[in-house]
Each structure stands twice: as C-alpha cells, then as structure tokens.
Amino acid sequence: MDVPADHPTAEALQLHELAEAHIALGFYLSAVKLIVEGDPGLADTRLREAIEACIGQSERADVALRRLRRLLTGRRRGDPNPEGC
C-alpha cells in the first residue's frame, strides 16, 4: 500500500504490512510443522505450497522493512518525501 511519505501514518502503514507478513509467516511455518508430523504421503505437495507461501510472506516483509527504513532515514535527514516511498 503506497502512501505519500509525508503522510503522518506512512510509518504505521508499513509497520502494519510488516506485522501482517510476520504473523502470516508464523502461521505458514506452523502449518509446515503439522504437515511434517502428519501424513507423509501428502507432505511433498503440501510442504512445497507452504514453503512457497513462507517465501512470499518473507518477501512482503522485506519490502515493508525497506520502505519503512527509507521513510525513517528520510525523515531524520529532513526529507519530507524520501525517494521510492
């Protein structure tokens, strides 16, 4: 979700994105654990799907972290609209 960097809630929105991705990543990793402990015959496909979801959420968190870093670094420098945000 893109919001102008000078918007007062820009940091809050990026923190929300980061938190959602982190929570989803935890759920997917819990699912991986259950799959591994469950039926080995179904594990291969289900594990692949869960691992792909983990990777996607990790990438989502990475994007939010980079945006938040740019926002905070730009604000410290006095730039009201850090490049790329």
N, CA, C and O of each residue as an XYZ file, in Angstrom:
340
protein
N       0.847     -1.160      0.000
C       0.000      0.000      0.000
C       0.897      1.229      0.000
O       1.673      1.422      0.936
N       0.807      2.067     -1.037
C       1.634      3.256     -1.142
C       0.891      4.473     -0.612
O      -0.260      4.721     -0.972
N       1.557      5.218      0.237
C       1.033      6.441      0.831
C       2.143      7.472      0.726
O       3.311      7.116      0.882
N       1.826      8.742      0.467
C       2.879      9.753      0.431
C       3.713      9.709      1.708
O       3.177      9.568      2.807
N       5.039      9.832      1.548
C       5.937      9.682      2.689
C       5.715     10.748      3.751
O       6.059     10.536      4.914
N       5.146     11.890      3.375
C       4.918     12.934      4.374
C       3.590     12.754      5.103
O       3.253     13.548      5.981
N       2.845     11.729      4.751
C       1.579     11.432      5.428
C       1.899     10.930      6.836
O       2.794     10.101      6.997
N       1.190     11.413      7.859
C       1.528     11.047      9.234
C       1.421      9.555      9.536
O       2.022      9.074     10.497
N       0.674      8.830      8.736
C       0.522      7.399      9.037
C       1.367      6.516      8.129
O       1.194      5.297      8.130
N       2.268      7.097      7.359
C       3.081      6.296      6.434
C       3.862      5.217      7.178
O       3.902      4.065      6.744
N       4.483      5.587      8.295
C       5.237      4.594      9.071
C       4.310      3.527      9.640
O       4.637      2.340      9.634
N       3.161      3.955     10.126
C       2.212      2.999     10.712
C       1.740      1.991      9.672
O       1.595      0.807      9.978
N       1.500      2.446      8.450
C       1.059      1.516      7.406
C       2.148      0.507      7.070
O       1.852     -0.668      6.855
N       3.395      0.942      7.022
C       4.479     -0.001      6.736
C       4.675     -0.971      7.892
O       4.959     -2.148      7.674
N       4.523     -0.478      9.131
C       4.606     -1.379     10.283
C       3.479     -2.408     10.249
O       3.683     -3.569     10.603
N       2.293     -1.982      9.823
C       1.161     -2.904      9.698
C       1.466     -3.983      8.657
O       1.208     -5.163      8.892
N       2.014     -3.580      7.512
C       2.383     -4.556      6.474
C       3.409     -5.546      7.015
O       3.296     -6.752      6.795
N       4.402     -5.032      7.717
C       5.443     -5.880      8.291
C       4.848     -6.853      9.302
O       5.176     -8.040      9.289
N       3.978     -6.359     10.175
C       3.367     -7.221     11.185
C       2.501     -8.301     10.541
O       2.559     -9.461     10.949
N       1.703     -7.935      9.546
C       0.861     -8.937      8.873
C       1.702    -10.025      8.223
O       1.396    -11.211      8.340
N       2.764     -9.615      7.537
C       3.629    -10.595      6.875
C       4.294    -11.504      7.904
O       4.406    -12.712      7.695
N       4.727    -10.923      9.000
C       5.389    -11.705     10.046
C       4.423    -12.720     10.662
O       4.790    -13.875     10.877
N       3.205    -12.298     10.942
C       2.203    -13.195     11.513
C       1.864    -14.317     10.524
O       1.784    -15.483     10.910
N       1.666    -13.964      9.258
C       1.362    -14.983      8.241
C       2.510    -15.977      8.114
O       2.282    -17.178      7.973
N       3.733    -15.480      8.162
C       4.894    -16.359      8.077
C       4.883    -17.365      9.223
O       5.173    -18.544      9.020
N       4.553    -16.906     10.419
C       4.460    -17.812     11.568
C       3.393    -18.879     11.372
O       3.611    -20.046     11.696
N       2.229    -18.478     10.839
C       1.164    -19.450     10.581
C       1.596    -20.488      9.552
O       1.352    -21.682      9.728
N       2.241    -20.032      8.475
C       2.688    -20.979      7.454
C       3.747    -21.930      8.005
O       3.747    -23.115      7.672
N       4.646    -21.425      8.841
C       5.654    -22.309      9.427
C       5.020    -23.309     10.384
O       5.470    -24.452     10.470
N       3.980    -22.895     11.104
C       3.243    -23.838     11.953
C       2.578    -24.917     11.107
O       2.526    -26.082     11.502
N       2.068    -24.520      9.932
C       1.455    -25.489      9.018
C       2.495    -26.481      8.518
O       2.213    -27.673      8.398
N       3.696    -25.992      8.226
C       4.778    -26.889      7.786
C       5.051    -27.930      8.869
O       5.207    -29.115      8.574
N       5.108    -27.487     10.112
C       5.349    -28.416     11.218
C       4.254    -29.477     11.292
O       4.548    -30.662     11.451
N       3.002    -29.061     11.177
C       1.893    -30.021     11.216
C       1.952    -30.994     10.048
O       1.673    -32.181     10.218
N       2.312    -30.508      8.867
C       2.405    -31.372      7.690
C       3.487    -32.423      7.891
O       3.287    -33.600      7.593
N       4.636    -31.984      8.400
C       5.760    -32.904      8.621
C       5.367    -33.976      9.651
O       5.743    -35.141      9.522
N       4.621    -33.570     10.654
C       4.216    -34.522     11.696
C       3.029    -35.385     11.266
O       2.739    -36.395     11.907
N       2.346    -35.003     10.198
C       1.135    -35.708      9.758
C       1.422    -36.797      8.745
O       2.408    -37.526      8.857
N       0.553    -36.899      7.761
C       0.602    -37.939      6.738
C       1.772    -37.719      5.785
O       1.766    -36.757      5.017
N       2.781    -38.598      5.823
C       3.942    -38.429      4.949
C       3.594    -38.506      3.459
O       4.298    -37.932      2.628
N       2.522    -39.205      3.123
C       2.135    -39.329      1.722
C       1.673    -38.010      1.116
O       1.818    -37.799     -0.088
N       1.129    -37.136      1.920
C       0.651    -35.843      1.439
C       1.681    -34.731      1.627
O       1.504    -33.622      1.124
N       2.736    -35.028      2.340
C       3.670    -33.996      2.755
C       4.355    -33.282      1.597
O       4.536    -32.067      1.670
N       4.740    -33.974      0.543
C       5.547    -33.366     -0.510
C       4.872    -32.141     -1.136
O       5.450    -31.054     -1.141
N       3.672    -32.306     -1.656
C       2.965    -31.201     -2.317
C       2.587    -30.124     -1.321
O       2.767    -28.936     -1.589
N       2.069    -30.524     -0.187
C       1.632    -29.554      0.819
C       2.816    -28.780      1.384
O       2.698    -27.582      1.639
N       3.945    -29.434      1.583
C       5.136    -28.737      2.062
C       5.612    -27.708      1.041
O       5.960    -26.581      1.393
N       5.622    -28.106     -0.211
C       6.050    -27.184     -1.266
C       5.175    -25.935     -1.271
O       5.686    -24.819     -1.361
N       3.867    -26.114     -1.176
C       2.949    -24.973     -1.157
C       3.177    -24.089      0.074
O       3.199    -22.863     -0.035
N       3.344    -24.706      1.231
C       3.555    -23.939      2.457
C       4.883    -23.193      2.419
O       4.967    -22.050      2.869
N       5.905    -23.824      1.892
C       7.211    -23.170      1.793
C       7.150    -22.004      0.814
O       7.738    -20.953      1.071
N       6.454    -22.172     -0.293
C       6.287    -21.064     -1.240
C       5.549    -19.892     -0.583
O       5.891    -18.733     -0.817
N       4.544    -20.195      0.235
C       3.818    -19.142      0.945
C       4.735    -18.437      1.950
O       4.670    -17.217      2.101
N       5.580    -19.198      2.631
C       6.550    -18.599      3.565
C       7.475    -17.639      2.837
O       7.724    -16.529      3.308
N       7.977    -18.062      1.703
C       8.871    -17.214      0.919
C       8.162    -15.939      0.497
O       8.741    -14.855      0.565
N       6.912    -16.056      0.060
C       6.145    -14.883     -0.349
C       5.948    -13.898      0.796
O       6.077    -12.688      0.606
N       5.640    -14.406      1.971
C       5.448    -13.530      3.119
C       6.777    -12.914      3.567
O       6.809    -11.764      4.006
N       7.846    -13.654      3.462
C       9.160    -13.111      3.792
C       9.521    -11.967      2.846
O      10.054    -10.945      3.278
N       9.230    -12.141      1.558
C       9.493    -11.075      0.581
C       8.616     -9.859      0.869
O       9.071     -8.722      0.742
N       7.367    -10.091      1.254
C       6.458     -8.993      1.610
C       7.010     -8.211      2.800
O       6.993     -6.980      2.795
N       7.496     -8.916      3.813
C       8.075     -8.257      4.979
C       9.328     -7.475      4.593
O       9.558     -6.380      5.108
N      10.130     -8.024      3.700
C      11.347     -7.349      3.249
C      11.010     -6.012      2.580
O      11.674     -5.006      2.833
N       9.986     -6.002      1.731
C       9.561     -4.766      1.065
C       9.116     -3.736      2.104
O       9.502     -2.570      2.027
N       8.310     -4.163      3.070
C       7.830     -3.241      4.109
C       8.987     -2.691      4.932
O       9.001     -1.508      5.271
N       9.960     -3.544      5.254
C      11.125     -3.083      6.008
C      11.921     -2.045      5.225
O      12.330     -1.027      5.782
N      12.143     -2.299      3.930
C      12.891     -1.333      3.121
C      12.161     -0.003      3.028
O      12.787      1.053      3.125
N      10.839     -0.038      2.839
C      10.058      1.201      2.762
C      10.096      1.950      4.085
O      10.247      3.171      4.109
N       9.960      1.223      5.177
C       9.994      1.854      6.489
C      11.374      2.475      6.744
O      11.470      3.588      7.262
N      12.423      1.764      6.383
C      13.780      2.297      6.554
C      13.955      3.590      5.767
O      14.522      4.557      6.275
N      13.460      3.609      4.504
C      13.566      4.832      3.695
C      12.769      5.964      4.321
O      13.226      7.106      4.350
N      11.588      5.655      4.819
C      10.769      6.679      5.464
C      11.492      7.277      6.667
O      11.598      8.497      6.798
N      11.980      6.414      7.531
C      12.612      6.885      8.760
C      13.935      7.582      8.493
O      14.233      8.597      9.123
N      14.729      7.061      7.576
C      16.001      7.690      7.237
C      15.763      9.054      6.603
O      16.453     10.018      6.934
N      14.801      9.144      5.704
C      14.480     10.408      5.054
C      13.967     11.441      6.033
O      14.291     12.624      5.924
N      13.175     11.005      6.980
C      12.632     11.943      7.975
C      13.755     12.489      8.858
O      13.740     13.669      9.211
N      14.728     11.645      9.219
C      15.845     12.116     10.042
C      16.669     13.153      9.288
O      17.209     14.083      9.888
N      16.763     12.988      7.969
C      17.520     13.937      7.154
C      16.712     15.175      6.805
O      17.234     16.121      6.215
N      15.444     15.165      7.169
C      14.593     16.301      6.877
C      13.947     16.259      5.513
O      13.346     17.242      5.082
N      14.060     15.128      4.820
C      13.443     14.971      3.504
C      11.996     14.535      3.709
O      11.763     13.423      4.182
N      11.005     15.384      3.365
C       9.615     15.024      3.619
C       9.089     13.945      2.673
O       8.022     13.385      2.926
N       9.801     13.642      1.600
C       9.336     12.643      0.634
C      10.529     11.815      0.168
O      11.031     12.018     -0.938
N      10.991     10.871      1.015
C      12.136     10.045      0.626
C      11.887      9.327     -0.682
O      10.783      8.843     -0.933
N      12.895      9.257     -1.502
C      12.787      8.633     -2.824
C      12.325      7.193     -2.699
O      12.818      6.441     -1.858
N      11.377      6.820     -3.542
C      10.898      5.442     -3.580
C       9.768      5.140     -2.620
O       9.321      3.995     -2.559
N       9.288      6.107     -1.875
C       8.177      5.852     -0.956
C       6.930      6.509     -1.450
O       5.883      6.407     -0.810
